[in-house]
Amino acid sequence: MRGFDETASGLYIISVTPFTDRGDLDLPSTDRLMDFYLEQGVSGVTILGIMGEAPKLTQAESVAFTRRVVARIGGRVPVVVGVSGPGFAGMAELTRAVMDAGAAGVMVAPPSTVRTDDAAVAYFHNVADAIGDVPFALQDYPQATGVQLTPGVIRRIVETVPSCVMLKHEDWPGLAKLSTLRRQEAEGRRRISILCGNSGLFLPEEMQRGADGAMTGFAYPEMMIDVVRACHQGDMDRARDIFDAYLPLIRYEQQPGAGLAVRKYVLAKRGIIASAAQRRPGAPLAPAAIAEVEALLTRQTRRLAELG
């Protein structure tokens, strides 16, 4: 098994957190979900991210969920755990717990209180001090955090924080930024893995710009796996044909505030999780939205049959 390090590539799927209709953790569905991800061929699994409803879990639930996921994965691929939080003490405690449970590393996003370049660099130095030598992915997601990390700031972090092994690249627009980050490596900066987010909305272009793969969620992870594989093989026409068949659903799932409901609805429809429930606050899809999703799924099935 390849480790969670600067060589990571492929799809590190961002997992949903299954709940029962009453809002309890659904551990049997968690087992089925992990089996599904492994069957599709993911390179890693990332849990307790923003789309994993991490802020809605208690610390004890976060650790229990991590243990269940790690046990089911059984060492076949790395498990990465989101540990972002308002304070370093809680981050350090959760990191110790999930690493003791068998996680391969953690993911950290800067808080909205980070306002300057120097503050961003200092923040990730403090992260490294808090969690020790645990490898981590830096989540660059300004749409959610409000923190803008320039390529120059990322370079400073990578060059001075050895335990930062991956960038989860979710800036939007971010293609020029991705090119700049890869150019930095050609100029001598230490290499890190770059995996991309935003439900894979720009995945073919990101792969051409130098991404190693994706770290995001989508109700059809097989799409991202096939696109990344085709890109690595140099078959961009095949990558785009696969991507285009799923694009309408990707676009629909990208709606702020509604995307997780769509993703869980489709996963439940596919029989992978028992319920599409989100933990409160979190609303299910309205009947009109369900009809729209069903129409998209019908069209997607037809496009895939034409693709062969």
Backbone bond lengths (Angstrom), bond angles and torsions (degrees), N, CA, C in turn:
res aa  C-N    CA-C-N  psi(-1)  N-CA   C-N-CA  omega(-1)  CA-C   N-CA-C  phi
1 M - - - 1.467 - - 1.526 109.89 -
2 R 1.309 116.41 129.34 1.460 119.88 174.57 1.517 108.91 -71.64
3 G 1.320 115.54 143.41 1.443 119.86 -175.93 1.510 112.87 -85.51
4 F 1.318 113.91 175.00 1.462 121.36 174.73 1.513 106.70 -85.68
5 D 1.336 115.61 94.56 1.456 120.68 -176.53 1.524 109.27 -153.24
6 E 1.333 116.08 -166.16 1.460 120.26 -174.44 1.529 113.04 -69.31
7 T 1.341 118.53 -8.38 1.463 121.51 177.97 1.527 112.79 -94.60
8 A 1.317 118.60 -0.98 1.466 121.58 -174.30 1.527 111.37 -58.14
9 S 1.327 115.75 138.22 1.458 120.98 179.68 1.524 108.73 -151.17
10 G 1.339 116.06 179.28 1.456 120.24 -179.24 1.513 111.36 86.63
11 L 1.319 116.41 -145.36 1.469 121.95 179.02 1.517 110.67 -114.53
12 Y 1.333 115.63 116.42 1.457 122.10 166.17 1.528 105.46 -97.28
13 I 1.320 116.22 96.52 1.458 120.32 -172.95 1.525 110.96 -67.94
14 I 1.316 116.07 132.26 1.459 120.27 170.81 1.522 107.12 -82.06
15 S 1.304 116.08 114.12 1.463 121.21 -173.92 1.525 111.93 -84.89
16 V 1.321 115.02 143.59 1.462 119.29 165.73 1.522 108.34 -73.23
17 T 1.307 116.75 166.25 1.459 122.84 172.47 1.524 107.58 -109.13
18 P 1.326 118.63 111.71 1.464 119.98 -178.06 1.532 111.79 -72.30
19 F 1.339 115.36 135.95 1.454 122.36 174.43 1.522 109.51 -124.52
20 T 1.315 115.45 155.29 1.458 119.92 170.30 1.525 108.88 -77.32
21 D 1.316 116.34 171.27 1.463 119.97 177.57 1.526 111.80 -60.90
22 R 1.322 117.47 -23.27 1.472 121.76 178.98 1.521 112.20 -85.78
23 G 1.333 117.18 -7.84 1.452 120.05 178.48 1.513 115.10 96.12
24 D 1.338 117.82 8.76 1.463 120.78 176.37 1.526 109.79 -85.44
25 L 1.334 116.86 155.67 1.455 120.07 172.41 1.522 109.54 -59.23
26 D 1.329 116.15 131.84 1.461 121.82 179.54 1.525 107.80 -102.51
27 L 1.316 116.90 91.53 1.456 120.77 -175.03 1.528 113.31 -73.91
28 P 1.347 120.55 -35.83 1.474 118.24 173.38 1.531 112.46 -60.18
29 S 1.340 117.54 -40.09 1.463 119.63 175.82 1.528 111.03 -66.33
30 T 1.331 116.36 -33.86 1.457 119.92 176.01 1.521 110.56 -59.28
31 D 1.324 117.05 -42.91 1.462 120.73 178.13 1.527 111.00 -61.44
32 R 1.327 117.19 -46.56 1.463 120.09 179.95 1.530 110.94 -62.96
33 L 1.322 116.25 -39.02 1.454 120.70 -179.40 1.524 110.68 -64.02
34 M 1.320 117.43 -44.46 1.467 119.94 178.75 1.522 111.14 -65.02
35 D 1.324 117.07 -40.25 1.465 120.31 176.64 1.532 110.37 -59.61
36 F 1.320 115.53 -42.63 1.468 120.92 179.58 1.520 110.69 -61.69
37 Y 1.321 116.92 -47.44 1.457 119.91 -179.57 1.535 110.77 -59.85
38 L 1.320 117.02 -43.67 1.458 120.51 179.59 1.526 111.23 -64.61
39 E 1.322 116.86 -41.17 1.467 120.58 179.19 1.523 111.74 -62.22
40 Q 1.333 116.58 -33.28 1.458 119.77 179.78 1.527 112.00 -74.52
41 G 1.322 117.82 -21.87 1.462 121.05 177.29 1.503 115.36 100.29
42 V 1.340 117.84 31.58 1.467 119.51 178.48 1.525 110.35 -64.58
43 S 1.319 115.58 153.45 1.461 121.56 176.97 1.520 112.27 -89.80
44 G 1.327 116.98 -18.44 1.452 122.57 179.39 1.515 109.59 -168.52
45 V 1.314 116.04 166.67 1.462 122.41 178.41 1.522 107.83 -128.14
46 T 1.326 116.04 130.34 1.464 121.73 176.84 1.520 108.99 -114.99
47 I 1.308 116.73 125.59 1.460 121.50 -177.06 1.530 110.13 -118.80
48 L 1.328 114.63 163.01 1.461 123.26 176.26 1.531 112.00 60.75
49 G 1.332 114.80 39.32 1.448 119.99 169.81 1.522 110.29 -89.56
50 I 1.329 116.20 -170.15 1.460 120.36 -179.43 1.522 110.82 -60.75
51 M 1.342 116.76 -43.94 1.468 120.11 178.95 1.523 112.19 -79.43
52 G 1.324 116.76 -3.57 1.459 121.33 172.96 1.510 112.51 -93.11
53 E 1.339 116.92 9.56 1.473 123.26 176.76 1.521 112.38 57.64
54 A 1.332 115.72 32.68 1.465 120.11 -176.33 1.531 113.84 -53.60
55 P 1.344 119.37 -41.73 1.467 118.10 -178.29 1.535 113.89 -64.70
56 K 1.324 117.06 -14.81 1.459 120.44 -178.51 1.527 112.53 -89.11
57 L 1.334 117.30 -5.44 1.458 121.06 -179.83 1.521 110.23 -98.54
58 T 1.317 116.06 147.62 1.454 119.81 169.63 1.522 108.64 -74.94
59 Q 1.326 116.57 164.84 1.461 119.10 177.96 1.525 110.58 -61.54
60 A 1.314 117.19 -40.01 1.470 120.09 179.26 1.524 110.57 -63.08
61 E 1.334 117.41 -40.79 1.460 120.00 178.04 1.528 111.13 -65.97
62 S 1.319 116.75 -38.51 1.464 120.27 178.87 1.524 111.04 -60.15
63 V 1.313 116.20 -42.71 1.468 120.27 -179.96 1.526 110.02 -69.58
64 A 1.335 117.48 -42.75 1.458 120.61 179.37 1.526 111.18 -62.17
65 F 1.322 116.65 -41.71 1.463 120.52 178.93 1.526 109.97 -65.05
66 T 1.328 117.46 -42.17 1.461 120.68 178.10 1.517 111.00 -60.10
67 R 1.318 116.83 -44.88 1.474 119.98 179.40 1.525 111.06 -59.88
68 R 1.321 116.21 -41.52 1.462 119.33 -179.01 1.534 110.61 -65.83
69 V 1.320 116.48 -43.96 1.465 120.52 179.76 1.522 110.46 -63.50
70 V 1.318 117.17 -48.99 1.466 120.91 -178.67 1.525 110.55 -59.71
71 A 1.328 116.75 -42.07 1.466 119.96 179.57 1.519 111.15 -62.47
72 R 1.330 116.29 -41.64 1.466 119.26 -177.60 1.528 111.39 -72.00
73 I 1.313 117.00 -38.64 1.465 120.94 178.61 1.527 110.39 -65.56
74 G 1.321 116.46 -35.17 1.455 120.79 173.27 1.522 114.95 61.63
75 G 1.330 117.02 32.11 1.454 119.86 176.01 1.516 114.93 78.45
76 R 1.324 117.50 5.97 1.473 119.04 -177.17 1.522 112.78 -75.12
77 V 1.326 117.45 -30.66 1.469 121.87 173.24 1.526 107.45 -142.67
78 P 1.332 118.16 159.83 1.465 119.62 178.66 1.528 112.03 -68.31
79 V 1.316 115.77 146.08 1.461 122.94 172.85 1.525 108.21 -111.75
80 V 1.331 116.02 123.57 1.463 122.51 179.67 1.524 107.83 -111.78
81 V 1.316 117.21 139.52 1.463 121.34 -173.61 1.525 110.18 -121.64
82 G 1.323 116.67 129.36 1.448 120.64 173.47 1.516 111.31 -70.79
83 V 1.334 116.70 127.20 1.470 120.47 -178.65 1.526 111.49 -126.40
84 S 1.319 116.87 15.44 1.469 119.46 -179.11 1.516 110.38 -58.79
85 G 1.331 115.22 144.13 1.453 120.15 -180.00 1.506 110.78 -169.25
86 P 1.317 116.45 173.23 1.459 119.72 -175.81 1.517 114.73 -73.76
87 G 1.330 117.72 -19.54 1.466 119.72 -176.03 1.508 111.95 -135.70
88 F 1.334 115.96 154.76 1.458 120.47 -177.23 1.529 112.55 -75.87
89 A 1.320 117.96 -28.60 1.467 119.73 -179.52 1.525 110.58 -63.66
90 G 1.342 115.80 -47.61 1.462 119.42 178.45 1.519 111.77 -64.93
91 M 1.334 116.81 -38.91 1.462 120.96 178.37 1.527 110.56 -62.09
92 A 1.319 116.26 -44.20 1.465 120.25 -179.27 1.524 111.00 -65.14
93 E 1.333 116.39 -41.72 1.465 120.12 -179.47 1.526 110.75 -63.94
94 L 1.342 116.72 -45.41 1.457 119.75 -179.45 1.526 110.57 -67.00
95 T 1.321 117.24 -38.49 1.466 120.22 178.74 1.517 110.64 -61.53
96 R 1.316 117.21 -46.08 1.473 119.53 178.81 1.520 110.78 -59.27
97 A 1.324 116.08 -41.99 1.462 119.94 -176.55 1.523 111.70 -66.81
98 V 1.335 117.24 -43.93 1.464 118.78 -176.92 1.527 111.13 -74.48
99 M 1.333 117.43 -32.26 1.460 118.72 176.28 1.524 110.23 -69.24
100 D 1.325 117.46 -37.94 1.463 120.71 174.65 1.526 110.95 -62.47
101 A 1.334 116.10 -30.15 1.466 120.83 179.38 1.519 112.56 -78.32
102 G 1.329 117.71 -10.87 1.454 120.46 176.34 1.507 116.19 113.93
103 A 1.338 118.17 9.13 1.461 120.44 176.75 1.527 110.09 -65.01
104 A 1.344 115.39 154.54 1.459 120.75 179.83 1.516 112.50 -89.86
105 G 1.329 116.71 -20.64 1.455 121.49 -178.09 1.511 109.47 176.48
106 V 1.330 116.10 -173.14 1.459 120.88 -175.32 1.526 109.85 -133.48
107 M 1.318 115.05 168.66 1.465 122.51 176.37 1.517 108.39 -125.41
108 V 1.345 115.81 137.29 1.458 120.75 -176.07 1.528 109.39 -135.29
109 A 1.318 116.26 130.64 1.464 122.83 172.46 1.519 108.64 -109.81
110 P 1.332 118.17 146.29 1.464 119.69 177.68 1.520 110.99 -71.43
111 P 1.329 118.31 148.02 1.464 120.99 177.22 1.521 110.99 -78.02
112 S 1.306 115.83 163.21 1.466 120.74 -177.47 1.524 112.82 -65.54
113 T 1.323 117.54 -13.31 1.466 121.18 179.64 1.530 112.50 -75.16
114 V 1.328 117.41 -12.07 1.467 120.61 177.91 1.523 108.15 -77.81
115 R 1.328 116.40 115.40 1.463 120.51 -170.69 1.523 114.61 -116.59
116 T 1.317 119.12 -17.58 1.461 120.63 -176.55 1.528 109.77 -128.51
117 D 1.329 115.70 165.53 1.462 120.13 178.13 1.522 111.18 -60.80
118 D 1.322 116.46 -46.84 1.463 119.81 -179.41 1.526 111.22 -62.16
119 A 1.326 116.18 -37.66 1.466 119.75 178.69 1.519 111.04 -65.26
120 A 1.339 117.46 -36.64 1.461 120.73 178.84 1.523 110.90 -65.27
121 V 1.318 116.84 -44.84 1.463 120.26 178.30 1.526 110.24 -63.08
122 A 1.320 116.75 -45.21 1.463 120.52 179.51 1.521 111.21 -62.15
123 Y 1.342 116.05 -37.34 1.463 119.16 -179.00 1.526 110.61 -59.94
124 F 1.329 117.36 -46.43 1.461 118.70 -176.80 1.524 112.34 -75.37
125 H 1.316 118.49 -22.34 1.460 119.79 167.98 1.528 109.60 -65.11
126 N 1.315 116.71 -40.95 1.467 120.52 177.86 1.526 111.47 -67.04
127 V 1.341 116.30 -35.90 1.472 119.65 175.12 1.524 109.70 -58.60
128 A 1.326 116.34 -49.03 1.462 120.33 -179.18 1.527 111.50 -62.39
129 D 1.321 116.90 -38.76 1.464 119.80 176.83 1.526 110.75 -63.67
130 A 1.346 116.75 -37.11 1.462 120.59 -175.93 1.519 112.61 -74.32
131 I 1.330 117.04 -40.03 1.475 119.33 -173.24 1.520 112.87 -102.39
132 G 1.327 117.15 -0.49 1.456 119.89 177.79 1.524 111.43 75.42
133 D 1.335 115.78 -144.04 1.460 119.81 -175.43 1.523 113.05 -90.00
134 V 1.318 117.99 17.22 1.469 121.75 178.47 1.527 108.84 -63.90
135 P 1.335 118.60 127.62 1.468 119.48 178.47 1.526 110.63 -67.40
136 F 1.346 115.51 141.97 1.454 117.50 -178.94 1.521 111.74 -139.32
137 A 1.331 114.09 154.64 1.458 122.62 172.11 1.511 108.31 -98.55
138 L 1.316 115.96 131.74 1.456 122.31 175.47 1.521 107.47 -87.05
139 Q 1.329 116.83 116.77 1.463 120.43 179.82 1.517 110.02 -90.22
140 D 1.321 115.17 113.74 1.468 122.11 -179.66 1.526 107.57 -103.01
141 Y 1.326 116.26 93.46 1.467 121.96 -172.46 1.521 109.20 -136.21
142 P 1.330 116.97 70.22 1.467 119.87 -173.53 1.519 114.16 -62.77
143 Q 1.344 118.27 -24.97 1.461 119.87 177.98 1.526 111.35 -61.52
144 A 1.330 116.81 -29.98 1.466 120.98 -179.68 1.520 112.37 -98.58
145 T 1.337 117.52 -38.52 1.461 120.30 -173.74 1.526 113.19 -91.07
146 G 1.337 116.58 -24.34 1.450 119.88 -173.98 1.514 113.96 77.76
147 V 1.332 117.38 6.13 1.464 122.30 -177.23 1.531 109.04 -103.56
148 Q 1.319 115.86 121.91 1.458 121.69 177.56 1.532 109.56 -93.96
149 L 1.325 116.14 118.19 1.461 121.44 177.59 1.524 107.94 -108.94
150 T 1.314 116.94 109.00 1.454 120.80 -179.87 1.531 110.28 -73.49
151 P 1.324 117.92 161.69 1.467 119.31 174.78 1.524 112.75 -55.97
152 G 1.329 116.49 -34.52 1.459 119.21 178.19 1.517 112.65 -65.64
153 V 1.314 116.74 -39.33 1.466 120.54 177.41 1.519 110.70 -67.03
154 I 1.325 116.45 -43.83 1.468 119.79 178.57 1.523 110.13 -60.75
155 R 1.326 116.45 -39.99 1.466 119.56 177.21 1.524 110.69 -59.45
156 R 1.313 117.75 -45.35 1.467 121.02 -179.70 1.522 110.78 -61.78
157 I 1.324 117.18 -39.91 1.466 120.44 179.33 1.526 110.52 -65.86
158 V 1.330 116.32 -48.49 1.461 120.57 -177.90 1.529 111.11 -62.03
159 E 1.309 116.92 -39.42 1.460 120.53 -177.19 1.521 113.43 -73.62
160 T 1.319 117.95 -21.26 1.468 120.51 -174.35 1.521 114.23 -117.62
161 V 1.333 117.14 -4.80 1.469 120.89 178.74 1.531 107.88 -125.71
162 P 1.324 118.95 90.08 1.467 121.71 -174.30 1.523 114.35 -60.40
163 S 1.318 118.27 -26.48 1.464 120.18 -177.24 1.527 113.08 -78.05
164 C 1.333 117.35 -6.07 1.465 120.66 172.65 1.522 107.38 -80.69
165 V 1.339 116.81 107.78 1.466 121.05 -173.82 1.522 112.52 -109.84
166 M 1.328 116.89 -9.71 1.461 119.52 -174.16 1.514 109.92 -149.51
167 L 1.334 115.45 146.79 1.449 122.53 169.01 1.516 108.07 -111.46
168 K 1.333 116.64 123.85 1.461 120.24 168.89 1.521 106.11 -90.32
169 H 1.311 115.18 104.04 1.458 122.64 -170.00 1.526 109.99 -90.38
170 E 1.344 116.03 109.92 1.463 119.69 -179.26 1.524 112.71 -132.20
171 D 1.323 116.48 15.30 1.455 118.36 176.17 1.524 108.82 -65.94
172 W 1.333 115.69 151.16 1.464 120.28 -174.41 1.520 108.50 -149.85
173 P 1.335 119.96 113.15 1.475 126.35 0.46 1.520 111.49 -74.33
174 G 1.317 116.34 145.40 1.455 118.51 -173.60 1.513 115.48 -138.28
175 L 1.322 118.30 7.47 1.461 119.33 -176.01 1.527 111.40 -66.92
176 A 1.331 117.51 -43.45 1.465 119.82 178.56 1.525 110.45 -63.86
177 K 1.322 116.46 -37.17 1.467 120.92 177.87 1.522 110.53 -61.92
178 L 1.330 116.19 -42.40 1.454 120.84 179.63 1.529 110.94 -62.20
179 S 1.322 116.54 -42.89 1.467 120.14 177.10 1.527 111.24 -61.08
180 T 1.331 116.49 -41.25 1.464 120.28 179.74 1.519 111.21 -64.07
181 L 1.321 117.27 -40.43 1.465 120.96 179.99 1.526 111.06 -63.84
182 R 1.321 117.38 -39.35 1.463 119.37 178.22 1.538 110.49 -72.43
183 R 1.315 117.54 -33.48 1.456 120.19 176.73 1.528 110.90 -64.89
184 Q 1.337 116.42 -34.03 1.465 119.55 176.79 1.536 110.89 -58.33
185 E 1.326 116.33 -38.38 1.466 119.88 179.63 1.520 110.63 -65.39
186 A 1.331 116.45 -40.98 1.463 119.92 177.82 1.523 111.16 -61.74
187 E 1.333 115.17 -24.84 1.473 120.45 179.12 1.520 112.26 -89.71
188 G 1.341 117.16 -0.12 1.455 119.73 173.55 1.512 116.67 116.59
189 R 1.347 117.90 -3.97 1.459 118.58 178.56 1.525 110.47 -68.27
190 R 1.321 117.61 145.81 1.461 122.26 177.75 1.532 110.71 -54.59
191 R 1.323 116.02 139.13 1.455 119.98 -179.68 1.524 111.00 -77.00
192 I 1.328 115.43 141.73 1.459 121.54 167.91 1.522 107.95 -131.57
193 S 1.311 115.88 159.81 1.458 120.62 172.36 1.521 108.95 -72.79
194 I 1.335 116.71 142.53 1.457 121.45 173.66 1.522 107.85 -123.73
195 L 1.314 115.74 113.29 1.456 122.43 175.45 1.525 107.89 -115.44
196 C 1.323 116.72 143.62 1.457 121.27 -169.10 1.525 112.41 -108.58
197 G 1.343 115.11 155.42 1.455 121.66 -175.44 1.514 113.20 -115.46
198 N 1.329 115.90 -139.63 1.464 123.25 179.27 1.528 112.62 57.01
199 S 1.355 116.29 38.05 1.467 122.55 178.28 1.520 112.90 59.08
200 G 1.320 116.90 20.58 1.457 120.29 179.93 1.510 114.19 75.31
201 L 1.331 118.12 18.87 1.459 122.04 -172.50 1.528 112.82 -60.31
202 F 1.336 117.13 -28.37 1.466 121.15 -179.99 1.529 111.14 -120.17
203 L 1.323 117.54 25.13 1.460 121.42 -168.58 1.531 114.19 -58.35
204 P 1.332 121.28 -46.79 1.468 118.17 -179.27 1.530 112.33 -60.14
205 E 1.319 116.81 -42.88 1.460 119.97 179.61 1.529 111.31 -67.34
206 E 1.343 116.60 -39.32 1.460 120.01 179.07 1.521 111.33 -63.94
207 M 1.323 116.33 -39.13 1.460 118.93 177.34 1.525 111.05 -63.29
208 Q 1.321 117.03 -40.55 1.465 119.92 178.02 1.524 111.87 -65.28
209 R 1.336 116.55 -28.28 1.468 120.65 -179.57 1.536 112.50 -83.17
210 G 1.341 116.83 -4.72 1.456 118.68 174.89 1.511 116.37 117.89
211 A 1.327 118.70 6.39 1.462 119.87 176.24 1.524 110.26 -65.15
212 D 1.328 115.83 150.91 1.460 121.56 177.32 1.523 112.29 -88.91
213 G 1.318 116.74 -12.43 1.453 120.66 -177.94 1.510 110.06 159.14
214 A 1.317 115.91 -150.93 1.463 121.61 -175.61 1.516 110.50 -128.87
215 M 1.320 115.53 146.94 1.459 122.81 167.87 1.519 105.38 -132.11
216 T 1.309 114.85 87.68 1.456 120.69 -176.82 1.516 108.40 -160.42
217 G 1.322 116.08 177.73 1.446 120.61 179.15 1.515 111.09 -115.88
218 F 1.306 115.74 156.85 1.453 124.08 174.59 1.516 105.28 -168.61
219 A 1.322 116.89 150.39 1.459 120.08 -176.93 1.525 112.77 -68.56
220 Y 1.348 116.78 -13.27 1.463 121.81 178.03 1.530 108.93 -126.07
221 P 1.329 117.65 77.08 1.471 119.50 -178.57 1.518 112.56 -60.40
222 E 1.331 117.30 -23.41 1.462 119.45 179.39 1.526 111.90 -60.23
223 M 1.342 116.80 -28.98 1.459 119.35 176.76 1.515 110.65 -60.92
224 M 1.333 116.77 -50.49 1.458 119.61 -176.76 1.521 111.71 -66.49
225 I 1.324 117.08 -37.33 1.459 120.36 177.77 1.520 110.40 -62.23
226 D 1.335 117.19 -44.83 1.464 120.61 -178.84 1.523 111.57 -68.72
227 V 1.329 117.38 -38.43 1.464 120.22 179.02 1.525 110.59 -65.51
228 V 1.328 116.82 -46.40 1.470 120.11 179.61 1.526 110.05 -61.67
229 R 1.322 116.98 -42.96 1.468 120.07 -179.93 1.527 110.88 -62.00
230 A 1.334 116.64 -45.76 1.467 119.69 -179.93 1.528 110.97 -62.82
231 C 1.331 116.47 -39.05 1.471 119.55 178.26 1.515 111.13 -64.20
232 H 1.330 117.39 -43.43 1.465 120.01 178.94 1.520 111.28 -63.39
233 Q 1.333 116.52 -29.10 1.467 121.24 178.73 1.524 112.21 -83.88
234 G 1.324 116.77 -3.76 1.457 120.96 179.31 1.513 114.63 81.30
235 D 1.323 117.50 11.74 1.471 121.13 -178.61 1.532 108.80 -99.47
236 M 1.325 116.16 77.55 1.456 120.30 -176.03 1.531 111.76 -69.60
237 D 1.311 118.43 -31.09 1.465 119.17 177.44 1.528 110.44 -62.48
238 R 1.320 116.36 -44.74 1.469 120.23 177.78 1.525 110.37 -63.12
239 A 1.328 117.30 -42.77 1.467 121.03 179.20 1.517 110.95 -58.60
240 R 1.325 116.89 -44.86 1.466 120.29 -178.16 1.529 111.46 -70.50
241 D 1.316 117.24 -36.00 1.469 119.35 178.74 1.534 110.57 -63.16
242 I 1.330 116.46 -43.84 1.472 120.04 178.02 1.520 109.75 -63.50
243 F 1.321 115.70 -48.47 1.463 121.09 -178.23 1.527 111.27 -58.43
244 D 1.330 117.13 -43.99 1.461 120.88 -176.36 1.519 112.27 -61.99
245 A 1.330 117.25 -32.40 1.467 120.01 -179.47 1.529 111.66 -64.99
246 Y 1.331 116.93 -30.31 1.463 121.82 -177.04 1.530 112.87 -99.24
247 L 1.331 117.36 -10.40 1.461 120.53 -170.68 1.519 114.68 -55.87
248 P 1.350 120.82 -42.34 1.472 118.14 179.67 1.534 113.00 -58.57
249 L 1.335 117.22 -39.08 1.467 119.21 178.96 1.527 110.98 -72.40
250 I 1.335 117.41 -38.58 1.465 119.97 175.82 1.524 109.87 -56.96
251 R 1.325 115.58 -47.53 1.471 120.70 -179.99 1.524 110.73 -59.66
252 Y 1.307 116.96 -43.82 1.465 120.47 -178.43 1.526 110.77 -66.33
253 E 1.326 115.90 -37.85 1.462 120.34 -178.86 1.528 112.10 -72.51
254 Q 1.328 116.90 -15.49 1.455 120.51 -178.90 1.524 113.70 -82.30
255 Q 1.310 118.89 1.24 1.455 120.93 -179.55 1.531 110.44 -63.67
256 P 1.324 117.82 124.01 1.467 119.29 177.90 1.522 111.12 -58.78
257 G 1.319 115.07 131.54 1.461 120.40 177.67 1.507 115.12 86.88
258 A 1.333 118.04 -21.36 1.465 121.25 -177.74 1.522 112.59 -114.39
259 G 1.335 116.80 -14.37 1.453 120.33 -172.31 1.513 114.32 -59.90
260 L 1.332 117.99 -41.97 1.452 120.28 -178.21 1.518 110.88 -66.81
261 A 1.335 117.47 -37.73 1.461 120.52 177.61 1.524 110.60 -61.89
262 V 1.332 116.82 -40.32 1.463 120.67 177.54 1.525 110.03 -63.96
263 R 1.319 116.60 -47.77 1.463 120.56 -177.22 1.521 111.02 -61.36
264 K 1.318 116.45 -44.74 1.467 118.66 -179.49 1.524 111.55 -68.77
265 Y 1.315 117.20 -35.54 1.464 119.97 177.39 1.528 110.33 -59.99
266 V 1.326 116.22 -46.37 1.464 119.33 -177.65 1.522 110.87 -69.08
267 L 1.327 118.02 -40.98 1.466 119.88 177.44 1.524 111.42 -61.45
268 A 1.328 117.04 -38.79 1.459 120.01 176.89 1.529 110.38 -68.05
269 K 1.321 117.13 -40.81 1.465 121.09 178.32 1.529 110.99 -61.72
270 R 1.324 116.16 -34.33 1.468 120.63 178.59 1.525 111.81 -77.49
271 G 1.336 118.29 -4.21 1.449 122.16 177.24 1.511 114.14 81.15
272 I 1.331 117.25 17.18 1.460 121.01 -175.73 1.524 111.28 -89.50
273 I 1.324 117.68 -39.27 1.455 121.58 172.58 1.524 107.69 -119.34
274 A 1.324 116.03 153.33 1.466 120.01 -173.84 1.515 113.04 -77.05
275 S 1.316 117.09 -29.06 1.458 121.06 -174.76 1.523 109.80 -139.69
276 A 1.324 115.05 145.81 1.464 120.93 175.08 1.521 112.02 -86.65
277 A 1.322 117.53 8.78 1.462 121.51 -173.38 1.522 112.08 -63.13
278 Q 1.329 114.02 139.95 1.452 121.90 167.02 1.526 107.68 -104.25
279 R 1.309 115.86 153.35 1.464 118.68 173.14 1.527 108.61 -74.97
280 R 1.309 116.94 141.47 1.459 120.86 -178.77 1.524 111.93 -63.42
281 P 1.333 117.36 142.51 1.458 126.68 -2.28 1.528 111.16 -79.98
282 G 1.288 115.51 134.92 1.456 121.43 -179.27 1.509 108.60 177.59
283 A 1.317 117.40 118.27 1.461 121.53 -173.01 1.525 110.86 -98.82
284 P 1.325 117.00 144.41 1.469 120.20 174.99 1.523 110.41 -74.02
285 L 1.314 116.12 171.08 1.456 120.81 177.47 1.520 110.75 -69.79
286 A 1.323 115.91 139.63 1.467 121.35 173.73 1.526 109.08 -74.92
287 P 1.337 117.12 159.17 1.477 119.59 -179.73 1.517 113.67 -53.56
288 A 1.329 118.36 -40.03 1.466 120.03 -179.77 1.526 110.88 -64.49
289 A 1.340 117.42 -38.67 1.460 120.75 178.49 1.528 110.76 -67.64
290 I 1.327 116.88 -39.03 1.467 120.25 177.57 1.529 110.04 -60.50
291 A 1.329 116.84 -42.59 1.463 120.19 178.49 1.521 111.03 -61.73
292 E 1.326 116.70 -39.15 1.461 119.68 179.05 1.525 111.42 -66.86
293 V 1.329 116.50 -41.63 1.459 119.96 178.20 1.526 110.59 -63.54
294 E 1.318 116.56 -42.86 1.468 119.83 179.61 1.526 111.05 -61.66
295 A 1.312 117.47 -38.55 1.464 120.67 177.72 1.523 110.76 -65.14
296 L 1.328 116.41 -40.19 1.457 120.46 177.92 1.527 111.20 -64.66
297 L 1.319 117.01 -40.65 1.465 120.83 179.20 1.522 111.14 -64.57
298 T 1.322 116.96 -39.91 1.468 120.52 178.13 1.525 110.39 -62.59
299 R 1.315 115.78 -45.09 1.464 120.31 178.81 1.528 110.85 -64.51
300 Q 1.311 116.30 -40.54 1.465 120.64 179.95 1.522 111.04 -61.88
301 T 1.323 117.11 -43.31 1.464 121.38 178.61 1.532 110.46 -60.30
302 R 1.310 116.40 -41.74 1.464 120.10 179.59 1.522 111.09 -66.01
303 R 1.329 117.56 -42.33 1.461 120.83 179.82 1.537 111.20 -64.65
304 L 1.315 116.75 -38.87 1.467 119.30 179.48 1.520 111.45 -68.14
305 A 1.326 116.94 -36.25 1.466 119.87 177.09 1.532 110.36 -64.78
306 E 1.323 117.16 -38.12 1.458 120.40 177.70 1.520 111.41 -67.59
307 L 1.347 115.70 -34.16 1.458 120.44 -179.31 1.523 111.27 -70.25
308 G 1.326 116.45 -36.19 1.450 121.05 178.96 1.512 114.84 79.56
